[in-house]
Amino acid sequence: MAEPAHVSLRLSVLGPLSVGTAEGPFPLGPLKQRLLLAMLLCRPNTPVSLDLLTDTLWDGNPPRTARKNIQVYVSALRKLLDRAGAGDRLEHQPGGYLLRVRDDELDALRFQGLARSAREAAGQGAFGPASRMLREAMGLRQGPPLHDLRFSPTVRSEAERLDSRYLQVYEDWAEAELRLGRATEVADTVADLVERHPERERLRAVQMNALFDQGRQTEALAAYEGLRRLLAVEYGLQPSPALETLYRSMLDGGPQEPGGPFAQSGARAAARRSCGVLGALLPQDLADFTGRERQLRFLLGLLGSDRHLAVVTGPVGTGKTALAVHTAHRLAAEFPDGRVLIRMRDAAGRPRTAASVVAELARIADLPEQRAAAVDDGSEDAEEAAAAWRDWLGPRRILLVLDDAADEASVRPLVPDSGGSAVLVTARTQLAGLVSAHRLELAPFDLGEGLELLGRIVGHERLHACPEAARRIVTATGMLPLAVRVSGLKLAVRRHLPLGEYAARLADGRTVLDELVAGDTDVRPRLASGWRDLSSADRTTLCLLGHLPEGPFTLRQAAAALTCGQDDALRRLESLLDAGALLAPDSEVTAHAARYELPRLTRVYAREQSLLGMRPLPRATA
């Protein structure tokens, strides 16, 4: 007997909520069941907390039976998915309910994948393929996402995020089309979007360039003038300097190249080629940057004195990137030819290859395109291209920030041999193989720094009204700057939430990671990324140590938890120290007298992972 044909699952949120197969859609059941499914599909392959699902279904006014009702809806959804052979995809985990979905099954994931591939293609100058992929992505939209469920504030927030992604992809497509000399369709389609999003400057720039390229200079200038009047009347503001520069160049009648992520303006590229000045290609500095005075002085003194390589290390969430960016903004005078930040991991947290990083730098520096292309292909010319980058750095003073490097091999080719340029690296691991590096290790905040950051975000008056609760909040975050910031952002939005109640939520190790989410800032994915970087042996060690009582522990206690001798335990602890997953003693002591500590949130995540394992882990004794 022939095997039954595979029935593929078709899930859609880019329009009306829909679940089905090639044979057609399925009925989705009552309204609250549809709301729950919508939230799970908006956050696929990620645990969605019970608190968020409760807010989605009852908007702050849940019944006493809310948890039971959610379980009933989940059971019904499993039966619905069973019809497509996917009933086992909906799981309950410590972080909430998780729906496992493949990229080819959910339109939002296909949309993201096409957009990502298009940007990579366009970054290599392949604007034709990029435009085709972006058009395919836009074709997945079947109307306003989840338009019939937007009465729920949480679903509306997710739908608006999908709307924003669509606008970004449209802008990317329009800029690729303009680079290909195809302005007519852009001009025909952009007007409607500008009317619906009149304050969006990148969209307005697309419209101006499309009109100008068609010889409609007067209309292009009028588009700018319309935005200028709108901003002046509504906000008392002027358009950005970049848009004003575009406007003035059109006044002069000069030819334009579209801006945006796919291209640089002709004037800027020419300036770079002629003098090699990159300017500040950095994220915005944090207005509420807090603490780290000693560490900041160390980096400013080091990088301002012709030292070529500094490495900032520390566990996930200790604020390495924030410190590096803050330092780079302070070093404008020392590096007049440019300060550039390069992400060393992709959007999914996977390490990028050294070849792709060199290719990006080659494009930024306007090195010969054939070298960049060769490196992108992973050819044997990668080493030559890296040498060309270092040669280009030679006569210049540029600060290169390499953010979240995974290993030494990705850093070495980019470090100049001599001259006035410098490299500042952030990494979770020690990168011990970089022998010429000057190192700075970041620990979590002390209590005073954590309270100061929390107060800057939520208001010091609110903290002073409940000082004990504020201290409990900071302590419960493990005093990690990232977690303190997320707590502050959440409290700033939820003004009605008492500090004492939130502190109690954070104190519960079962729910603390669910609480550390504010908008698109989420602590759990950062911890998950650090977990993926660990070896299997290190993960096992962490799971076992995670059952020790909270607080510092000795080598003897670690050996008991790991059920091994102290020499073997020391090697396993040092492996975690090298990986940035364990806090080291802050002074020189013997191994037997040292006191080690797991960051609280790392401990919580390790316990979650051990609970997800197939076999129970032994609980250690102090």
Buried (B, 14 or more C-beta within 10 A) or exposed (E): EEEEEEBBBBBBBBBBBBBBBEEEEBEBBEEBBBBBBBBBBBBBBBBBBBBBBBBBBBEEEBEEEBEEBBBEBBEBBBEBBEBBBBEEBBBEEBBBBBBEBBEEBBBBBBBBBBBBBBBBBBBBBBBBBBBBBBBBBBEBBEEBBBEBBBEBEBBBEBBBBBBEBBBBBBBBBBBBBBBEEBBEEBBEBBBEBBEEBBEBBBBBBBBBBBBBBBEBBEBBBEBBEBBBEBBEEEEEEEBEEBBEBBBEBBEEEEEBBBBBBBBBBEEBEEBBEEEBEBBBBBBEBBEEBBBBEEBBEBBBEBBBEEBBBBBBBBBBBBBBBBBBBBBBBBBBEBBBBBBBBBBBBEEEBEBBBBBBBBBBBBBBBBBEEEBBBBBBEEEEBBEBBBEBBBEBBEEBBBBBBBBBBBBBEBBBBBBBEEBBBBBBBBBBBBBEEBEEBBBBBBBBBEEEBBBBBBBBBBBEEBBEEBEEBBBBBBBBBBBBBBBBBBBBBBBBEEEEEEBBEBBBBBEEBEBBBBBBBBEEBBBBEBBBBBBEBBEEEBBBBBBBBBBBEEEBBBBEBBBBBBEBEBEEBBEBBBBBBBBBBBBBBEEEEEBEEBBBBBBBBBBBBBBBBBEEEEEEBEEBEE
